[in-house]
Amino acid sequence: MTSITTRHTEILIVGAGPAGVAAATSAASAGAQVTVLDDNPGPGGQIWRGGIASSNIAKDPAREATILAFRESKATLLSGRRVIDAAKPQILRALVEESGVIETFTWDRLILATGARERYLPFPGWTLPGVFGAGGLQALMKGGYSVKDKRIVVAGTGPLLLAVAAHLQEDGAQVLSIAEQASLRSLLPVAATLWSHPAKLLQGIRYRTVLRDAQYRNNCWPIAAEGTDRLTAVRLTDGSKTWTEPCDLLACGFHLVPNTEFAVLLGCKLTNDCVAVDSTQKTSIENVYCVGEPTGIAGLDAALVQGKIAGLSATNRPDQAMALFKKRDREQAFGKRLDRAFALRPELRSLAQPDTIVCRCEDVRYAQLQPYSDWTDAKLQTRCGMGPCQGRICGPAVQTLFGWRNTSIRPPIFPIPLSAFISAPTSNEITPLQETL
C-alpha cells in the first residue's frame, strides 16, 4: 500500500517559479520555517525552467542571482510534488509523482504561486504532429528536443512569442516568421512606456537583434495548419490576404491564463478571472496569500516583487513590504497595458470549423458544442473538459469561443493513480491530526 506522510510548516508555498522563490527567500530570511512544493525537478518554474542548456543561449543573471539566493536561504524545496486537494482548512495534500506517496501538509500561512499556462485556440489542423504551444516547444527544447535547422513559424499573441522565437533561433532553428495578431496601433502604447522600463527595453532589443532575419508581422494570425500525417505548412492571414508558409514546426500560443484552480478550491475570491488580493498580497481567505500570474498576467518583474511582499507580510514585516508597493503597482500597471495591447481580435473566435477538435482529451468537436448554452450542460452531454487536463486546455478555448466559464473545480485538481485514492486518508483520519496541532 502507498504510504502516507504528514508534515507541518510555518509557511507553505505552492509553486517554485520566480514569485514562489522570491516569497520563500524573503520569508526564510526572517527566520520562518518555509517549505516550497513544486512539480518540477528544480526551482525556476516555467519561465526559468532548467534543463539541457545550449551554449548559444545567453545566461540570465537575474535567474542565477535569484535561484542562488533561494538555495542559500533556509527554505526547504520539495520537488516532484503535485498539490491535489485541500481536505480541510489549513491542510492540503500533494502527490509525490515518483513514488506515488501522498503527503499531507499543515501550515500556519500559505502562499500560492501557481503561475500561468498558455492559451490555445482551436483552428483546423492544430492537433497535427508538429504543432506546439509556443512555451511548450521551448520547454521541450530545454529538455533536449533538437530544433537545429528546423523551419519554424511562431504565431499567436503576447510577449512570449518574441522570447520563444529568440531562444529557438539561438538553439539553431530557422525562425521564418513571427505572426502577432495584435495590431501595431494597439502595441504602440506599450512600446511608448518601455523607456520607463529599461530592462524590458534592452531585452526586447536583444530579441529583435537575434531575430533580425525573421519576418515580424503585426495584424497577422494563423487560420489553418496543413499536412496529412504531420505539419508541412501553416496558412496565415492579415485579414485582407491569405498565404501559405511551408515549415517543419509551428509554435502557437495566444498569451497566458492564470492557474487559479487551487485558489478556487480553497474558496479564494476571483476578480476578472484572477485571484483577488489586497495590498499585502493576502486573498479573501485568512492567512492565504497569492503572488505572480494568478493575480494577473504582468510578467517576471511583477512576480518577483509580489513574492517579496508576500514573504515580508507573512512574517510580520509590514514596513518593509510597504516600501515595495510602488514598484509592485508600477509593474501591475504595465501588465494591464499588456492585456489591452494583446487583447484577442474577434476574428479568432471564428477560426474553428464544425469538425475542428476543441477538447483534445475527449475528441469533442466544435459542432458538438454549438447546441449548448453553458459549459456544465456541454460537459454532461459531450464530456468536454472531463479528460486528463480537466479543462485546462479546452477551458480557455470555450471561454473565448462561447463565453463559458468553468464553475466546477473539484478535487483532485490533477489526475492521480487509483492506488493513491485507495491509500489516501479519509476525513476521519484527518480530524485527529487537526486536533493535535
Phi, psi and omega in degrees: 000142177296133182279163181232130178239155180232135178228146173244141177217153180290310178235122178251131181240128178258108180115127181245034170282188182307317181294314180294320178296316179296318179297317181295316180297317180295316182288320181293330180294341177269003178091005180286152173278116188237130175236133181243130177252136177206147182273354177273162180287345181207173181287159177129336179066199182289321185287328179246034182303132175282178178154202180277105185274135173281143178292346181277340185274129184296144175291152180249101183301323180297316179299311184298318181292318182291316180293322178297315179298322178295315180295328181278346176285174181265014177291144179260124176259123174251103184275165178067024178253127177245113181291130186245332179195172176234095190296319180210169179306134179064024174224131171223163181233146181226146177264127172279108192296327183288319186257341185082006178287138173263125177252136177256131181242134171245149189211159174268319177222142185237134176240121179267124177224060191273000170073205184218172176223166180287149171265127176249138176242133184285137172213161183306127177089002185289349177263005178295143169302135184105348174259120183238158162292149182299308178292328178296318178294321177298318179295318177298320179299317179294335178274000176117355178291128184273129175248010184302127177067007177279138178276121188232135169254133177250127187216159178129232179200157175109159181295341179298331184302312181296317181298314180295315181300318180296318180293321177297316180298316181295334181268013172103000178284162173253096180282113185282315183200156173242117182256108180256121184289338181289148180278159177299323180299321181284336181274338184301319178301324178290316180300323182293335181268356181296337179297333178272000176231072188302325180296319178292322179298313180296322178296316178298320178296319179296317179299315182293329177293315178298325185261027186299334181267355180268145178278122177255123184236123168276166178056039185220138182207158180280143176242344177194146169256132187250149179146165180258293179266343178200169182294134174237339181196162175233137179263125183244158176216154172246016180094338179243324176229157181233142179214163181249133180243109177297138181199166178265326182222149172238122175255113191225125176206145184247069179067200188236157172232141183288145173275100184246005187302314183291322177299318178296319179300325178285342181100011180293141179287140176252148171227122182053045177068013177238155179291126180281130179226159175268192185294339180264007182076015179278138178276187178286351179260132182303133177067018176241124180247161177218138184221157176081208189300331177300338179269358181141135183286109184223359174098179187297311184298322177295319180298317182295314183288325176296320178299317179297317180298315180296319178297320177291317181294320182289345178246025172058049175236066188296324182295318178292323178295317181299329180296342181260356184300318184297316178295317179300315181295324179295318180291323178293324177297321177297320178298322178293325176295323177297317179301317179293318183295322185255023176302141184290134178284152184300330183299333182292339181283350181245017180288322183293136174263167183308325183264008179286129178291131175257310177261106185289327182296320186249009179054043179268128184261162185304316182297330180290335183270338187300328182289349190258158186256344178207168186290327180299314178296316180297322178299313183298326186266333187237347186071016176300126179086005183253012180272192184303327181281350177054041174085004182291330179270307184281340181302303177299330180292312181290333175294320178290317185285319188239350184080014181276143175241145177284118182254008185229100174252117184232148176283152353284144184281353170229148177298139177226159181297151178300326180299328179291323176298315184297322185267354183292149180291145175276170179299329179293328179286332183281326184303310178301325179299316180299322185289343181266356185281000000 
